[in-house]
Amino acid sequence: MTTIAIMDEIPISSIPAVNVASVPQRSPLRYPGGKTWLIPHVRHWLKNAEPPTTTLVEPFAGGATVTLTAVMEGFVARAIMAELDRDVAAFWHTALQNTEELIKQVEHFRPTRFGVTMLASRHPRTLLEHGFRTLVMNRTRRGGILAPGAALARDGENGKGVASRWYPETLVNRLVAISEFRQQISFCETDGLLLLETLLPNMGKETAVFADPPYTAGGKRAGSRLYAHNALDHGRLFQMLADSNVNFLMTYDCAPEILSLVRQHGFEAVQVVMKNTHHRRVPEVVITRQPLFTEAE
Ligand SMILES: C[S@@+](CC[C@H](N)C(=O)[O-])C[C@H]1O[C@@H](n2cnc3c(N)ncnc32)[C@H](O)[C@@H]1O
C-alpha cells in the first residue's frame, strides 16, 4: 500500500498542527524532527488523562520539547527521559547538572566560522565542554543536524552565517527555566527500549510515555541523515506498549509498516498535516491506545 493510500484511511486529527511560533519554545536545541507543532496534542492528551499522570517517560528525548513542556506547564510532577546519542546526552547531563557553568559559556561565546570549526575538531575534556560543544554544533550546523557529515550553516538568517541561530539571551533564558525544574527531570544516557523494558512492568496508567522514535523507512524525515542512531525495532516498541498498562502517545511518519503495527495492536491513529521547512505538506501520525483526537470521541 502506498503512503497516499494510507493517508486516505487515517482520520485527520481534530486538533490542527500549530504554527511553531505560537507555542513557547523551551528547548535550547534546534532539533530535526522537533515536536513543537505537536504541543496542543500533548496538552490535550495529558489534560484528559484518567487517572491523572504523575510521571512522563520520554525514551527518545532529542530536544525533549515534550518533557520540558509537560513539566514546566505542570502536567506532570516528574519526567524521565533517555537518549542514546553521546553528544546529545552530554548536553542534557550538563544542562540539568551544571546549568550555571553552561550559561556562562553561552554568554561568553562569539560564534565565528573559525571558532566553531576549532571547537568541533577538539575532543572535549569534560562533560561541560562536551555539552557546550553539542549546543554550539546544534545551533550552527545547517538544520541543527548533529549526525556525521552535517555542514555548517552558510548564509543563515540575515546573511549572518554560523551565528544566525546563536541567540545567547534566548538560550540563557531557556537554560535558566530548565534549571528551575531540574529536580523534576531525570536523564539517562541509554537505549530508550531498554529503559522502557525496565520501567514498564512496574508502571500503571498514571505513567505517560511519549515516544518519538527515529524513523527511517520511506519517511520524509530521512532519519538516517538526521540522527547518528536511527535503527530501531519498531515492532518491539509497539509490543512493549501493548503489553503494558501505561498511557502512551507516539508520533511517526505516515508509512505502511507503521499502519500495520497500529492495526495489529488495535491502537488508534490520526494524521496531522503540517508544513515542513520547505513548505511542503508532510503528514505525521499520532498514535494512542484510546481514541483521543477524533470528533466523535
Ligand atoms: C525523532 S528524534 C526525537 C525528537 C524529539 N521528540 C524532539 O522534540 O526534539 C529521535 C531521537 O532518538 C534518539 N535515539 C535514536 N535511537 C535511540 C535509542 N535506541 N534510544 C534512545 N534514543 C535514541 C536520536 O538520537 C534522536 O535524538
The ligand as a Tripos MOL2 file, in Angstrom:
@<TRIPOS>MOLECULE
LIG
   27    29     1     0     0
SMALL
NO_CHARGES

@<TRIPOS>ATOM
      1 C1         12.8080   11.9170   16.3370 C.3       1 LIG1
      2 S1         14.0990   12.3460   17.4120 S.3       1 LIG1
      3 C2         13.2910   12.9640   18.8050 C.3       1 LIG1
      4 C3         12.9590   14.4250   18.6780 C.3       1 LIG1
      5 C4         12.3110   14.9720   19.9090 C.3       1 LIG1
      6 N1         10.9530   14.4790   20.0540 N.3       1 LIG1
      7 C5         12.3110   16.4980   19.9640 C.2       1 LIG1
      8 O1         11.2780   17.1170   20.2240 O.co2     1 LIG1
      9 O2         13.3540   17.0780   19.7370 O.co2     1 LIG1
     10 C6         14.6750   10.7750   17.9120 C.3       1 LIG1
     11 C7         15.8250   10.8070   18.8990 C.3       1 LIG1
     12 O3         16.0460    9.4890   19.4020 O.3       1 LIG1
     13 C8         17.4350    9.2720   19.5360 C.3       1 LIG1
     14 N2         17.6350    7.8020   19.5050 N.ar      1 LIG1
     15 C9         17.7960    7.0010   18.4520 C.ar      1 LIG1
     16 N3         17.8160    5.7150   18.8290 N.ar      1 LIG1
     17 C10        17.6540    5.7110   20.1710 C.ar      1 LIG1
     18 C11        17.5700    4.6890   21.1570 C.ar      1 LIG1
     19 N4         17.6410    3.4060   20.8280 N.pl3     1 LIG1
     20 N5         17.3930    5.0560   22.4420 N.ar      1 LIG1
     21 C12        17.3170    6.3600   22.8100 C.ar      1 LIG1
     22 N6         17.3830    7.3790   21.9180 N.ar      1 LIG1
     23 C13        17.5470    7.0520   20.6210 C.ar      1 LIG1
     24 C14        18.0640   10.0150   18.3860 C.3       1 LIG1
     25 O4         19.4110   10.3020   18.6570 O.3       1 LIG1
     26 C15        17.1740   11.2640   18.3330 C.3       1 LIG1
     27 O5         17.7060   12.2410   19.1980 O.3       1 LIG1
@<TRIPOS>BOND
     1     1     2 1
     2     2     3 1
     3     2    10 1
     4     3     4 1
     5     4     5 1
     6     5     6 1
     7     5     7 1
     8     7     8 2
     9     7     9 1
    10    10    11 1
    11    11    12 1
    12    11    26 1
    13    12    13 1
    14    13    14 1
    15    13    24 1
    16    14    15 ar
    17    14    23 ar
    18    15    16 ar
    19    16    17 ar
    20    17    18 ar
    21    17    23 ar
    22    18    19 1
    23    18    20 ar
    24    20    21 ar
    25    21    22 ar
    26    22    23 ar
    27    24    25 1
    28    24    26 1
    29    26    27 1
@<TRIPOS>SUBSTRUCTURE
     1 LIG1         1 GROUP 0 **** ****
